[in-house]
Amino acid sequence: MRGRAFYARSKAVAEPPFGQIKQARGFRQLLLRGLEKARGEWALICLGHNLLKLHRAQAGA
């Protein structure tokens, strides 16, 4: 029973950022090939997303 609760919670936590990045940034596919390059590209996309969130939080404060 404990394993099911953990699995259910882990599914719910990871999805919103991916949906937000896809919807708000219009990001649908990676442009670079290869695992290392794709990881770097994803890191830049996440960095931009998080910086925008910080900017909006400070502008509203």
C-alpha positions as MATLAB code, in Angstrom:
seq = 'MRGRAFYARSKAVAEPPFGQIKQARGFRQLLLRGLEKARGEWALICLGHNLLKLHRAQAGA';
ca = [
       0.000    0.000    0.000;
       2.824    2.407    0.826;
       4.451    1.764   -2.537;
       1.252    2.645   -4.389;
       0.913    5.946   -2.520;
       4.540    6.848   -3.278;
       4.117    5.967   -6.957;
       0.891    7.957   -7.236;
       2.497   11.016   -5.611;
       5.591   10.852   -7.820;
       3.425   10.858  -10.952;
       1.591   13.992   -9.881;
       4.669   15.995   -8.953;
       6.664   15.710  -12.192;
       4.027   16.527  -14.796;
       3.178   20.252  -14.321;
       6.591   21.705  -15.281;
       6.660   19.725  -18.533;
       3.165   20.873  -19.411;
       4.006   24.477  -18.541;
       7.151   24.422  -20.656;
       5.298   22.869  -23.591;
       2.349   25.255  -23.391;
       3.901   28.589  -22.342;
       7.198   28.309  -24.221;
       5.849   26.527  -27.290;
       8.518   23.860  -26.885;
       7.651   20.651  -28.721;
      10.911   18.963  -29.700;
      14.645   19.074  -29.169;
      16.646   20.612  -31.989;
      20.007   18.993  -31.260;
      21.023   15.358  -31.710;
      22.864   13.178  -29.241;
      22.236   12.636  -25.553;
      24.802   15.150  -24.281;
      23.591   17.912  -26.598;
      19.942   17.142  -25.842;
      20.635   17.348  -22.107;
      22.340   20.695  -22.603;
      19.451   22.004  -24.661;
      16.931   20.823  -22.048;
      18.991   22.476  -19.292;
      18.861   25.798  -21.159;
      15.105   25.506  -21.650;
      14.614   24.787  -17.938;
      16.936   27.653  -17.008;
      14.926   30.094  -19.101;
      11.661   28.802  -17.627;
      12.918   29.141  -14.049;
      14.415   32.599  -14.628;
      11.109   33.822  -16.025;
       9.298   32.404  -12.982;
      11.719   34.228  -10.656;
      11.338   37.468  -12.603;
       7.562   37.291  -12.443;
       7.652   36.498   -8.710;
       9.869   39.511   -7.981;
       7.838   41.825  -10.215;
       4.679   40.873   -8.353;
       6.199   41.274   -4.898;
];
